[in-house]
């Protein structure tokens, strides 16, 4: 079968493809699937929580030229790069035996290579997250955890000797760099307090880098809260076609940087990131100024770290079979343009925040009860996944029910019984997962006073003092100051 030659404009010293891409690859001929799983950020925080609470040894390694190790399942031919002369005068192309950087299927091929090697060592892939692996002993107990994010790999074991042995086994497959105890991964700084069984993650350097070149001024406000509590612009620019493309791109880049911080280490700006993201298609100058205000707030609080693992207060520690507690809230009809509500939930593991969400709901809720009920259903789905991943890693057959803290009594009653039929008969069936999970003892719902509802910060803008207090309740602390107790 005739195939078109793949162009290669320049190959780096390590064999990396340095051209923009290999444009001549034909879907269905030169490649099929391209999806390559990686460990999720939530899984990373969960693993670091286990590291802190169980006082594990964690090592980081980097696979050099990872994409050069994948095997090809199709025949691909490459034109000779400039500066490389063929040894055979009659040769006019090169046949690829391994993947190279730039091929569409390189990422997926590397994932297959990595999974195969880990299985030979004895690791099992977690069905809840294909980027997470666990190594068990003959008794079925976990002895090592591994998270893979492309070529960055974290290994957690009980002893340094076990970690050294696994690193040596991985080095037998590829050329790797042993980076020692994890300090930075995906741009996130990782610090440990082994005496407190804590891991602290932060992005101070990234925040400082994104502020360069931005006209940050104190008159933007935002020192104590990322968004004002009143006067938010809910309408996009009109007409949409009149928005300057360069201004739209600049705004989208700004929101993207805020969003990356919001999903990694800064839950306190999650609502702000979600709100600004609604106008990426048609921003106004007012939206851009609000984005600068959020960045100014991030710069003023750039030293904040998110605590994972054990909490310094013994009374707040969770047992191995009761690792999670969830706070769920909703802001009813908070979006003045669509009148949709905003879901916010915060899920703690060993008193450290591992998962959070601030998201506008997909449909309009007719009451606060419905808004809170829908928010709880979304949080239940997240907890079900977290419990599955945790049980796979820790090799536990079951967990005690996860406690949900909800501040709406009507939503709690509706979850237990089909009360208020007239106000609830239209609620989509998918949200009634709450009742099923209550029945099988996966979750339990409990009422919490509104002033102790920490997820409130994820549903709407709060005034400075309250925003600061709730940020601390979520586990954000300045490492230069001793952590204080929750509210």
N, C-alpha and C positions, 0 to 999 in steps of 0.2 A: 504494500500500500504506500502510495506516495505521500510524503509529509513535507510541509513547509519548514524550512530551516528557521530555528529561533535565533534572533539577532542578539548579539552580546557586544555592546559598544566598548565596555571597559571592565576588566576584572581586577579586583583589588589584590593586594599581596596575600591575603588570607583566603582568596577564592570567593570573596563576597561580590555579588553582582552589584555594580555601582551605577548602572543606568537606571532610568526611572522605573521601568518594568519591562517584562518580556511580552510585548504587545501581540506577537504573532501566535500565541497559544490559542487554540480553537477549543471552546467548550464542547464536551462530548467526544472529542478526538484526542486532544493532548492532556485532558484532565477531566475528572468527574466531580468528586466531592472536594471541597476546600475547607470545610469547618474543622477547626482544631480546638478541643476543649482546653481551658486553663482554669486554675483555681480561682474561685470567686473571692472578692474582697471580704465578704462576710465570713467565708471559710478561713481566710487569713486571720481575721480577728478572733474567730473561735479557736483556732490552733494556738495563737499567742495567749489566749485566756487559759487554755489547758497548760501551756508552758509555765505560766506564772503560778497558777493555783497548785499544780502538781510538782512544781520546782524541777522541771525537766531541763535537760541540756539541749540547746538548739544550735544547729550549725547551718551555715549558708554556703552553697556551692554554685558556681557558674559553669555551664557547659560551653566551651569555646567552639565557635562555628557550628552551633547546634543544627542549623538547617543543611549543613553539608553531610549529615549522617543518615538522612532519610533514604529509603529505597523507593525506586520508581516501579510502578506497575504498568507503565506504557513505554514504548520506545520513543525517545526524544533525541533530536539531532540539533547540534548547535553549530552555528557558523563560527569560523575561526576568529577569535578576538583580534583586534588590531595590535600588531607588534608580536604576534605569535605565529611563527612559520611552521607549516606541517612538515613532519619528518619524511613522510611519503609524498612525493611530488604529485601523485595521482589522487591524494586525499583532498576532499573539498569541504569536509565537515567533521564534527566530533560527535560521538554517541555518548550520551550521559548515562552513567551507571548509578550515580547518586544525585539527590536533589541539590540545587544551588539556590542562593538567595535571588529572589526575583520570580521564581516559578510559582504559579498559583497554588499548587498542591504541596509546597515545601513545608508549610506549617503542619498540615495534617499528617504528612509522611513522618515528620519528626515526632509527632505525638504517638504514632504507632511504634516507632523505634523506642521511644522512652518507655511506653507501657510494656512492650515486650521484655526490655531489660529488667524492669522492676518486677515483673512476674517471675523471671528467672531467679531473682534474689529471694523472692517469697512474699512480696507485697501483694495486697489485694486492693483493687480499685473500689472506691466507695460509689455505690449506685446513686447516691444523693448529689455527689459532685465528682465528676470524672477527672478533676484535677487534684483530688485528695486520695491518698493511699495509706493503708495501715498494714503493719507487719505483726503477725501473731506468733506466739510460741505454740508448743505442742498442746498445751492446755487450753488454747483458744483465747488467751489473754493478750492484750496489745503490748508490744515491746517497743514500737517505733511508729511515728507518724511522718508522713511526707506530703508536702504541698509543692506542686509544680506550676510555675507560671512561665511558659515557653522555656527559656534556658535558665531561669532562676529557680533554684530548688532549696526548700527548707526541710531540714531533717530534725525531728525532736525525739530524743531517747532519754532513758533514765540515767545513764552514765556516759561519761566522755569516751570510755573504751568502746561501748556499743556504737557511738557516733563515728569514731575512727574506723571501725570495721566496715560500716556501711559506706563511708566515703571511699575507702580503698576498693570496695567491690564496684562502686560506680566508676571509679577511675580505670577499671579494667575494660570498660566498654567504650569510653570516650576520653578525650583530653579535657580535664576539668581544672578549675581554679578553686581551691579551698579558701573561702573568705573568712573562715572562723566563726565565732559567735555573731549572730545577725546584728547588724547595726543600722543598715539601710536596705530597704527593699521597695521597689516601685516608687522611689522618691519619698518614702515614709521613713522617718527616723524612729528607731526602736531602742528604748532604754529599759533596763531591768532594775527592779528593787527586790532582790531575792529575800531580804529579811521581811519584807511586807508581802511577799508572793505576788508582786505586781509586775506588769509590763506596761510601759508608757509609750504611746505612739504620737508623733507630731509631724508637722510639715512647715516648720519655721522657715527653712531655707527657701522652699517653694513660694511661700507667701511673700518673702522679701524679693524674690525674682520677678513676680508678676506685678509688683508695684513700681518697678523701674519704668520710667517714661510716662507714667500716668499722672495727670494733674490732680493729685490728692491734696485737698485743703481742709482745714478744720471746719470751715463753714458748711461742709457737707453734712456735718453731724456724724452720728454712727459710732461714737467712741464707746458707748455702753450698750447699744442695740443696733443691729444691722439695718433695720427698716423703721420708719416712723409708724406710730399707731394710728394715724389718721392721714387722709389726703393722698392715698395711694392711687396711681393712675391705672384704672382697669381697662381702658380702651386702647386698642392699637392705633397706629398711625393710619390716617385715611386721606386719600386712597392709598392702598398698599403699593401700587406701582410707582407712586411718587417718592418712595423712600430711596435715598441714595444708596446704591449697592455697596460702596466703600464703607459708609456709615453702618449699614446692616452687618457687614462682615466684622467690623470692629466691635460692634455690640455682641455679636455671636461669640467671638473669641473671648470677650470679657466674661460672658455668662458661662462659657465652657470651663474657664479656669475656676470660677466660683463653684461650679457644679462638681468638679473633680475634688475640691476640698470638702464639699458637703458630703460626698459619698465615702470618703476615706477616713477623715479624722475629725471633722467639724460638723457634728449634727446641729449645732446651734444656728447655722446659716442654711439649713436644709429648706426651710420655708422660703427664705429669700431667694435661693437658687431656683426653686420651683416657680415662684411668682414671676421672676424676671424671664424665665424660660418660656413663659406663655406668649411673649411678644417678640420672639426671635425673628418672626416673619415680617413684622412691621413695627420696629421700635421707634420711639420718639426720643427727643433730647431729655425729657423728664425721666424716661426709663433708664437712659444711659447714666444720668446723674445719680440715680438710685443705685445703679451698679457700682459706680465709683464710691458711693457711701458705704456699700457692703465691703468693698476692698479696703477702704480706710478702717472700717471696724476690724477686719481681719488683721490688718497691719498693727493696729493698737493692741490686739490680743494674740499676736503671732506666737507667743511663747506657751500658749495653752497646750496641754497634752491630754490625751484621752486615756484614762486608766482602764486596764483590762486585768482580769484575774481576780485574786482575792482582794477584799476590801480591808482597810486598816481597822474597821470596827468588827470585832469577832461576832457580834450579834447579827450582822448582816451576811455572814458567810452562808453559802448554800451547800447542801450535801451533794455528793456525786449523783444520787438518784433524783435530786430536785434542783437542777442547775439553773432553770430559767424562771423569770418572772417578767410579765409584760404589762406595760402601761398603754392604754388606748384612749384616744380622744378624737373629737371631731368638731369643727367649726361650722355650724349650720348656715348654709347659704352665704358663705363668706365671700364668694366671688360675685361681685356686684354686676358683672356683665352677663354671666350665664346663670347665676343664682345656684350654682352647684356648691356642695360642701367640700371641706378639706379634711382628709384622713391624716392622722398622725399617730404613730405607735413607736414605742421604744422597748426593746427586748434586752433584758440584762441576763448575763450568764456569770455566776459567781460574783454578782454585784458589779460587774463590769459591762458596759454597753457593747453589744456585738452587732445588733441590727436595729435600724431605724428607718422610718419612712415618713415623708411629707408629700402627699399626692392629692390633687383635686379628683374628686370622685367622678365616675363616668356618667352618672345620671343625677337628676335633681331629686333631692329628698323632700318629702312632704312635711317632715317634722324633725325635731331634734332627736327623737327616739329612733327614727329611721336612719338618720345620719350616723348616730353612734353605733347602731346595729350593723350597718354596712362597714364601718371602720373596724369593728370588732371581727367581722368575718374576714376581712383582708389580713388582719393580724393573726388570726387563727391559722390561715393557710401558710403564713410564714413560719409560725411556731411548729406546725406539723413537719415542715421541711427541716427545720433546725433540729428537732428531736430525732428525726430519722438519721441525719448526718452524725449527730452526737452519739447515738446508740451504735451506729456502725463503727465509729472510731473507738469507742470505749468497750465495744463488744458486750453491751448490756441487753438483756431480753426485753426489758420494759423500764419505764420511768414513772415516777409519781406525777400526778396531774400538774400541769403548768398553771400557775396562778395568774389570772388576768385582773388588772385593776381598772375598773370602769367607773366613771362618775355619773352615769345616768341609770337611775333605778328602773325606768320603763324599759330600756334596752335589755337589762338583765332579766327582767320578768318575761319579756318576749322570747328571750333565748331559752328559757326553761319551759314555757308553756305558750300555746297559741292564743295569747290574750290580745285584746285590742284589735279584734279581727277587722273592724272597719278601717283602721288606720294602717294595717299591715298586710292586707290581703294582696296588694299589688307588688310587694317586695319580691325581687327575682329569686328563683329557687336556689341559685348558687350561694346566696348569702346564708341559707339555712344550714350550711355546714357547721355552724356553731352548735346547733342542737345535737347533731350527730356526734361531734367531738366531746360534748358534755356527757352524752350517754355512754360513750366508750371510755370515759375517764381520762381523756387526753388533756382537757382543760377544765378549769373551774373559774367562774366569774365572781368577783367580789367588788363591793362598792368602796370607792375611795373618795374622800372629800376633794372638792375642786381645787383647793389650795395645795393639795398634795398630788395633783395629777401632773406628773412631770412631762407627759406627752403634749401638754398644752403649748409648749414652745414650738412644736412642729406643725401647728395648725393655723397660727396667725401671728402678727407682730405683737410683741410685748414691750411694755415700758422698760427703761434701762435697768432699774433695780430688780424687777421681777425676771427679766431676761438673764441677768447675771446669776441670780439665785437658782433658776432652773438649769442653766448651763452647768453649774456646779453639781446639781442633783443628777445630771446625766453623766457625770464623771470627768468633766473638763476642769483641770486644775493647772495653775501656774507652778511648774516644778521648783521655782525658787522660793515658794511659800509652802508651809505644811498644809496638807489637805484637811479640810474641815468636814464636819458631819453634814449629812443631808438635812434638808429643811424639816 
